[in-house]
Amino acid sequence: MDLKYFNRDKKSESSYPLTAYYIAKFLNRINPVVLFLDKIETLILLRRISNYNDESPIYITGLARAGTTIILEMLSKHLDVATHRYIHIPMSYLPYIWTKFARKTKIFLDPVERIHNDGIMVNRESPEALEEVIWSQFFKGVHKKTISNVLDHNVSNSSFEKFYRNHISKMLLNQKKSRYLTKNNYNVTRMEYLLKIFPKSKFLLIIRNPIDHIASLIKQNKLFEKMGVEDPHLEHFTRLIGHYEFGRNRKFINVGDHEMIETLSKLWLRNSSDTKAWALYWASIYSFVSDILKKNKKLADATLIVRYDDLVNNPSETIDKILEHTHLKKEKFKKIKKFYITNLHKPTYYQAIFSKQELKDITDITNSTASLFDYL
């Protein structure tokens, strides 16, 4: 069993992801037992978690490669915030007991560049997007391309809602924090449902100019396709932890436009780097979000649109807007803000290289949607 990308360097990510893979694989096979253990954990902690309720969780969403990860990384450093971290990967269902156990080990302490090759350094305490495992458990078929993936205010799932509230409380208790923060690209179609569960929740919708964004999406997809061929276990691992954005695992988000999905499927079947396909996908997602924000004033008020380009070009003002919208205290973020003001910059490890025709295709397809977000 050659887990090439888990064993790149004995001093790097190797030990923990390798261990995490085997544990996650095993737990996936005994899923009912894991859910039972979650109930036991909740019962044991019931009195304590009653003091850790967050009625205003913070949701970071938008298409992958829009800048969601860097914003998660940044906000996760706020003194009031709890979020999923790499340490939770093997047992995201049991955030309290597992973390207590895992922190007794000395595995994955040194930061290394994550497998995305995007300059972001991680260790076991780095924030990570792990909620999708939970959504997939309670909403079967949530990633089927043949049906709409939209969960709106008409949706109700009492089992999920009870589990989810308890899960958030356990995360807060474990990290001794008052606010819950999560990043999930797939939540872009669930904002209305989340607002129904938590009427005071705050959303950060991250968007990036389509040319740079599509270049990043294509680059990342090529990388994961290559890694998937060289090490199929990596693909299995990403499925186990609910990551379907890239590679041969890729599952695009169906916002209810089935004709669009058929078109994308055909284009990507011929060429997974098809520029038109990625441009159509970008436009479909952000047009969908724009429409629901226009129709739902309460959701619009709960949502801050964050342009990645503004974050890297004008970080001070953009960070202040984020803190103000999410009601995170600025005085607890001064040093962190200063660090990011100094270090935020546009990616330097790749360039958007398109032919004149490809640039025209991207512009023609995305212009009307991009203009809704002040990209002209």
Sequence and secondary structure as in RCSB ss.txt:
>XXXX:A:sequence
MDLKYFNRDKKSESSYPLTAYYIAKFLNRINPVVLFLDKIETLILLRRISNYNDESPIYITGLARAGTTIILEML
SKHLDVATHRYIHIPMSYLPYIWTKFARKTKIFLDPVERIHNDGIMVNRESPEALEEVIWSQFFKGVHKKTISNV
LDHNVSNSSFEKFYRNHISKMLLNQKKSRYLTKNNYNVTRMEYLLKIFPKSKFLLIIRNPIDHIASLIKQNKLFE
KMGVEDPHLEHFTRLIGHYEFGRNRKFINVGDHEMIETLSKLWLRNSSDTKAWALYWASIYSFVSDILKKNKKLA
DATLIVRYDDLVNNPSETIDKILEHTHLKKEKFKKIKKFYITNLHKPTYYQAIFSKQELKDITDITNSTASLFDY
L
>XXXX:A:secstr
   GGG S TTTTSHHHHHHHHHHHHHHHTHHHHHHHHHHHHHHHHHHHTT   SS EEEESSTTSSHHHHHHHH
TTSTTEE  BGGGSTTTT HHHHHHHHTTS  S S EE TT SS EE TTSB   THHHHHHHSTTTT TTS   
  TT   HHHHHHHHHHHHHHHHHHT SEEEEE GGGGG HHHHHHH TT EEEEEE  HHHHHHHHHHHHHHHH
HHHHH HHHHHHHHHTT  SSGGG      S HHHHHHHHHHHHH TT HHHHHHHHHHHHHHHHHHHHH HHHH
HHEEEEEHHHHHHSHHHHHHHHHHHHT  GGGSHHHHHHHHHH     S      HHHHHHHHHHHHHHHHHTT 
 
